[in-house]
Amino acid sequence: MRLKSFLISTSACATLLQAHFALGQIKPAGEVVGKYRNVFTVPPSHIPSQVTVDAPLLGNGFTAAAIAGEPEQQNYYLARNDFWRLKSKVDNSFPAVLGKLSIHIPGLKRSKYRIEQDLYTAITYSTFSKGDTIVKMCSVLAAGKDVLLIDITNSSKVILNGNVELDLPDTNQLQRENKFEDTATKGSDNQGTQWIQRGFVKDVDITTNAVAACKILGSTNNTFSLAPGKTITIVCAFSSNFKNPNPLQWVKKEVKGATRQSALKAVYKHKLWWRSYWNESSVNIGDPLIEHQYYRSQYNMAASCRDPKFPPGIFGSWITKEIPFWNGDYHLNYNYSAPFYALYSSNHLRQALPYEAPLIDFMPRGRFYSKQLTQSADGILYPVGIGPLGIETTRLKADSGMFWGQKSNAAYCVTDLAIQFYRTYDENFTRRVYPFVKATAIFWQHYLKKYGDRYIIEDDAVQEGAYGTFNSILSLGLVPMVFKTAIDMSTILGVDKDLRSDWQEKSDHIARYPLQVRDGKTVFRYSEKGPAWWDDNTLGIQHIYPVGAIGLNSDPKLLEVARNTIAVMHRWQDFNGSNSFFPAAVRVGYSPDTVLHQLRKYCTNTYPNGFRKGNPHGIENCSTVPNTINEMLCMSNQNLLRVFQVWPRDKDAAFYNIRCEGAFLVSSELKKEQVKYVRVMSEKGHTLVLQNPWPGKMLIINSNKTAPRKLSGERLTINTSRDEVLTVTCGGDKSALPR
């Protein structure tokens, strides 16, 4: 049995989702995502790199591989989420390269190059051809098992010779500088097994050790002679000291015991995992350019984010050269939070899980900094950069860290926790993260100063290095959000009632947003005293998104200022902030035609793997397109659910299982300028407030738990019960309602 059976069908697995699609034209995820492939027709040129790469990307959320090289030498750059140098000192901690798996086939020199990645199955197909010489490779970084499987098939009429080599990264530069000392070994045996081991064990706070082992199945060496029509399979296993007490022994055993049957089983489970992932939600908007970017962005997050203690850093899991820019860390003044924005509305909560771990692990050091500034050991204050397991990547000295004048980093991190909280009301999640949220609220409770009838924020830089900023507009949005989240979480958990009144009082009386006039329009000012404007970021609108302080229910005058600011800033293609600018524009009801026009422009400036061209910032923009589209199709902030509110009425669209505030999963369809239905699954039994999608018409509400109902009005308040499924349709003229 050959591993060309990677292509085996999973049709034997019965779907549980058919009932959801019977309502209208919502297509199963396979029909939508399955249309899209990342296609590479020339070898990538930006790899290895200390920033983002333009290569095909593989990953299972624990291990990652980026494919580079000419056809005759295909290189798989290997890295792991949990392989860092862990030292709390500036420029001493970073995610590191594990190694490189190379496949040499000299007969492919000067061949044509084509790699296609099937997003739905997360399988990568490589084809290299030169006349009658054709080699096909099929690569899977298995989702259910930490192994890389590569199937090589000779479709030529001649024998092709080659070899496979597993090697350590080139760390000569580091060794020459004598900057960091690591342990690195490689070896092989007479059974054809190769292995590498790399670690950081000296002058570190936490030791790390990552390993890989590989072999050609059925072979006792690393060379091969591939006859016409034949296939060989390479298996490479990975682990670390965080996953196994003896990781090297484990990976050797894993590859030595591998068989074609076990490889097939791993691929089968891999396909099931990805099928489950894509079925968590989907959109169908009839725009291939935007849809493709939507799904490859979601692919990149699934491929890089599953390890619950080690989320990806700035460049995701694909570390190909040491040392990454910005040390590849968790930059807390937006870069760390931004990649996760779309995961919550897309219902990909497993990928959102790792976000919380570094924030909670760093709390002891955060208390230390808070006490320095406020005398309160119960609050937390975070620097600009941290790593996993409590490591501080930007520590300057034993008693000081790198803040660039900003006090808002921990508060910024609450944004994602708040988004998940209000969209899930998951009590277990709330118990895990509430200590972080509470401690952030306590810091601000002590740091705010009363000035007349308002609370002010002094010396909190709105932009890195803008020392002395007074009333930063970012923090004026963040702080009330932190207080509100802390109040609501504590209420659900039944704790800290004595703190809520003070949090609420400070939230109610915090200073208003500073304003200014630019281009003849009243717009937001970046600070009351300090920077008025900045030319290349989106800090002037981040109180709109991700903070969520302004929406379509806000005061009309404030909403007008928000729209003016979007128009004057015009930062759609911003180097730092497109991920917040697009959804902010949607939140305030900016022209949907303009948003989609700019989104298409955004999508044309990407590599085939979805990363932005000319922008080194990595996975932070994985949220830009999915988050914007989700908000346009289904907006649920300010305790009101709106479908297709900021979407062109003449553009057909459908969505399935967008996760909304109130712990609702919502599906709907717009066709021929009419909303066909709204389907709501209530996970927690909260009250649903729905903007009537059929103005002036009555609604018929069918439920799996109650008798059908008829309602009318502009906004409908509907009581739900836990796990209730509501299907809302138009019932015609409201005058037909029974009296």
Secondary structure, DSSP 8 states (H G I E B T S, - for coil): --GGGGG---TTS--S-HHHHTTSS---HHHHHTT-EEEE-S--SS-S-SS---S-EEE-SSEEEEEES-TTEEEEEEEEEEEEEB-SSTTS-EEEEEEEEEEE-GGGTT-EEEEEEETTTTEEEEEEEETTEEEEEEEEE-SSSSEEEEEEEE-SSS-EEEEEEEE----HHHHHHT----EEEEEE-TTS-EEEEEEE-SS-SB-EEEEEEEEETT-SSSEEEE-TT-EEEEEEEEEETTT-SSHHHHHHHHHHT--HHHHHHHHHHHHHHHHHHHTT-EEE-S-HHHHHHHHHHHHHHHHH---TT---BTTBT---SSS-GGGG-EETTTTTTGGGHHHHHTT-HHHHGGGHHHHHHTHHHHHHHHHHHHS-SSS----SEE-GGG--TTEEETTEE--TT---HHHHHHHHHHHHHHHH--HHHHHHHHHHHHHHHHHHHHH-EEETTEEE--S--SSTT-TT-EEEHHHHHHHHHHHHHHHHHHHHHT--HHHHHHHHHHHHTB----EEEETTEEEE-SEEES----SS--TTTTTTTTT----TTS-HHHHHHHHHHHHHH--TT-TTTHHHHHHHHHHTT--HHHHHHHHHHHHTTB-TTS-BTT-TTGGGGGGHHHHHHHHHHEE--TT-BEESTTS-TTS-EEEEEEEETTTEEEEEEEETTEEEEEEEEESS---EEEE-SSTTEEEEEEESSS--EEE-SSEEEE---TTEEEEEEEEEEGGGS--
